[in-house]
């Protein structure tokens, strides 16, 4: 099972047209996180695209290119690329460029996105939310497989016999599909034979077993080789020397983040009691001591038999040193124990 970290690049909004020092500092911290994750032997770095003042990652591939220059082996992925409001040709070119810089480590994790800011920003109609994703995913997969493209769709100008360059080092860029638990999205990924990432941001992980079962069943029914199936789970994560320290560090920024989003979506405010419940043995938050995290990762492995886990960090409101320490503990204590427990040799 591959183990990695993901981030949305949370930041305190400066609401200025330029000279955003908080964003500049956060960007350097992201690169430091990438370098450390590589050094401690983690497998994946994944960065999520947003177009809001409280996140700085609007172009994951640009930051992944910078991360490629300071890392040696870690896989470099988006989490997610909001493909519905992007140009698939340009997306492919950007990630192919990251692939060339990194020597073949780039991946695309494509999704429809849980926020809608990019649609009006780039001139798309929200009524086309699903149709845009389907059409653009099909174009991305075609560009990934063919050098010279002939293509016609509804939401983008046609392409007649044009080559798309550069081509990546890998035979094809790995294209994953990211979902939040929508059955139709799970079925689409399975029918196409694409790897799936499920973000568990609320609710007990056990509730998602039906989605992974649906994915496996549909994947096999579509004629794909079950031995090639790849499934990732993404959960919020923080680890410290003790469970109390981890919870005390993580609760304030996590609750602020979730309450801010919750006010937009009509959620009730999060209490410490609710947070502690979510951190429990069968809850969705992986927050605790190294042994707590090991136990939860193995619990999830039993539930899903997943091939990858992405630890979603929250980095605004937690000291940079605490975030780096969490990455150290993940790579140096948690990962070796998990790999040993599931029979994977430690590199």
N, C-alpha and C positions, 0 to 999 in steps of 0.2 A: 504494500500500500504506500503510495507516494504521500508525503506530508509537506504542506506548504503554508505560506501566509498570504493573506489578501488584505488590501486596504482601499478605502475610498478617499484617503487624503483629507480627513476632516481638518478644518481650520476655523479660527475665529474670524468672521467676516470683517474686512477693513472698510468696505463701502467707499473705496477711493478709485479714481481713474488710473492711478499709477503709484509707484513707490510703496508697493505693498510688502513691507518687510516681514510680516507674519507669514505670508505665502512663500517668500524667498527662503525663510528659515525652514518652513515645513518641507519644501522641496528637497533641501539638502538632507533633512532628516530621513525622508523616504529613500534617498540613495544610500544613506548609512545603514538603514534597515535592510536594504537589498544586499549590500556587501556582507553584512553580518550573517544574514540567512544563508548565503552561499558558503561562507566560511565554516558555519557550524553544521553543514551537511543537509540542510533542508532541500527539498526537491523542486519546489515551485514558488515563484513570486507572481502574484496576480493583482492587477490594479483596475479599479472600477471607474467607468466614465460617468460623470455628472456635469450638469450645467447650472449650478446653484452657487450662491455666495459662500456656503458653508463647506464646500469641497473644492479642492484645487485640481483634481485630475479630470480635465475635459478631453485630453488627448493621451490616453494610456500608452500608445505606441511611441510617443516622443520620450516619455519618461523611461519606458522599457529599453529604448535605444541607449539612453544614458546609463541605465542599470547594466546593460550588456557590456559596457566598457569597463565596469568595475567588478564584474563577476566572471566566473569561469565555467560553472557547470549547471547552475540552477535554471530550470525552465522559466520562460518569461511569457506571461499570459495576461490578457485583459480579463476583467471580472465585473461587469461585462462591457463589451462593445455594444452600444445601442444601435444595432444594425438598421432598425426601422427608419432612423433619421440620418443615416450615413450613406455615402456612396460606396457600394461594395467594391468597385474597381479601385478606388483610392484606398479603401481599407486594406484590400489585398496588397497593394503596392507598399503601403506603410509597414505592414507586418512582414512582408518579404524583405524589406530593408532591414528591419530588426533581425530577421533571420540571418541575413548576410553579416551584419555586425557581430552577432553572437555566435556565429559558427553553427547555426542550425538548432536554436533553442526557442524559437518563437512559436506561440500558439494564439489562437483567437477563441475567446469564449463569448459567443454572440447571444444576445437576448433582446427582448422587447423593451426592457427597462422598467423599473418600478416608479420612476418619476417621468413627468411629461414635458418638462421645460424645453427639451431639445426639439420638440415638434413645431411649436410656433417659431422658435429661434431660427430654424432652418427651412421654414415655409411649408410644413406638412400638415395635413388635416388629420386631427385625432380620430375622425370617423373611419379613416383608413388604417387604423392602428395595426390590426392583424394582417390585412392584405399587404401592407408595406413590408412587414417582416417576412412573409412567405415569399414574395417576389424577390426581395433583396437577398434572402438566404439562398434561393435557387441560383441567382446570378453569382454570388460569392463562390458557391460550390463549383459552378461552371468555370469561372476564372481560375480557381484553384487546380482544376484538372486539365485545362486546355490553354495553350499559349496564345492561340489566335481565336478570337471570339466572334461568333455570329449570334446575336440575341435580340429579342424583341419583347417588351413588356408594356405595362400600363403606366407605371409611376416614374419611369426614367427613360430618357431618349434611347433609341435602339443603337446597337453596335453592329457594324457590318464589316467583318473581316479585319478587325483591328487586333494587333498584338498587345498584350499587357505585360509590362516590365517594371522592375526587374523580377526575375524568377527566384524563388528561395533556394537555399542549400538543400533543404529536405525535399524529398520527392513531392510531397504536398504539405502545406501548412496544416497542422492539426486544428480542426474546427470543432469546438464543443458547443453545446447548447445549454444555456443557463435558464432555469425555471424556478418559480417560487411555489410550485405545487399545482399548476393548472394541468389537468389531465390531457387536454388537446395538445399542449406543448410537449408533454412527455411522449405521447403517441407519435407526433411529428418527428421528434428526434430518433425514436426507435425505428420508424419506417425508413428513414434515411440512413440508418446505420451509424448515426453520429454519437459520440460520447456525450453523456448527460451530467450536468452539475445541478444539484438541488440545494437551494439556499433555505436552511431551516432557521428562520428568524423569529419564529413564534410557534407555540404548540409543542407538544411532546414529540420527540423524534419517532417514537413508535407509530404515531399517526401517519407517517410518511411511508411506511412499509408498503401500503397499497399502491403508491406511486412507483416504487422501485419494482414491485411485482408486475405492474402493468407494463413498465418499460421492458423488463426481461421477456415477458410473454410476447409483446408486440415485436420486439427485436427478432426473436426466433421465428415468429410467424411470417415476418417479412423476408425470411431466407438468409439472414445474416448469421455469421459464425459466432456462436455464443462465447467461444474462447477469446474473441476479440473485443467483447463488450467492456466498456470503461464507464465507471460511475463514480462521481465525486459528491461529497457532502461538504457544505459550507456552513459554519456556525460561528457566532461571536465567541471570542476567546481572550483570556488573559490568565497567565500563570505567574505565580510568585512563590517564594520559599514556603509560605504557609497559606492555607485556604483563607484565613481571616485577612491577611495582607492583600491577597489577590482581590477579594470581594470589596474591601475598603477602598482600594485603588480604582477599581473598575466601576463600581456603582454610580458615583457622581457623574462622570462623563457619559456613561451609557444611558442613565436615566434622563439626562439632559437631552441627549440626541434623540432618544425614542419619544420623549415628551414633546420635543419640538416638531418632530414629524407627526406625532399623534394629534397635535392641535390642528394640523392641516387635514387630518383624515378622520377626526372624530373619535379618537381613542381616549380611554380614561387614563389619567396620570399614573405613572408607575410608582409603587411604594417599595420601600426596602424589603418588606415582608414578601411581596410578589417576586422581587428580584431574587431573594434567597431561595424561594421555591423553584424558580427557573434554573438556579445553579445546582439543584438537587441531583441525585443519581440518575434520574430518568428525564431531566429537563433539557432544554435546548442550548443553554449557555455552558460553555466549557470554561469555567472560571474556578480556579482553585490551586492547590499544590500540585507539584509534578505527578504525585501518585494519583490524585483525583483526576487529572487529565488523562493519564494512562488508562485508568479504569473506564473512563467515559469513551475514549477512542476504541477500546476493545469492545465495549458494549455496543457502540454503533457498528463496529465491524460485524458483530454477531447479527445485528438487526438487518444490515443492508448488504453485507459482503462487498463493500465499496472498495474501489481500487485507488482512491485518492481522498484526502481530507484537506480542506483549506480552512485555516484559522483566520477568521476575520477580526483584525485588530481595530480598536478605536483609539486614535492617537491624539485627539484634542481633549485636553483636560487631564491627561496622564503625563507625568514627566517623561521626557525622551529617554532618560536613563532607565526608567521602569519598563518602557517598551522594549528597549534593547535587552534588558535582563530577561524579559519574557521570551524573546527570540532565542537567547542563549539557553535558557532552561528547556525550551521546546526542542532545540536541536541537539543539546548535549545530554539531557537526562530523559526527556519524554520519548523522543524519536527512537533512540537505541532500544529502549525497553519495549516499545510497541513493535518494532521490527523483529526483535527477538521472539516476542510472544506469538507472532503470526508466522514465524519461520522464514523471515527474510534476512539474508545476511547483511550485516552492517558494513557499509562501504569503508 
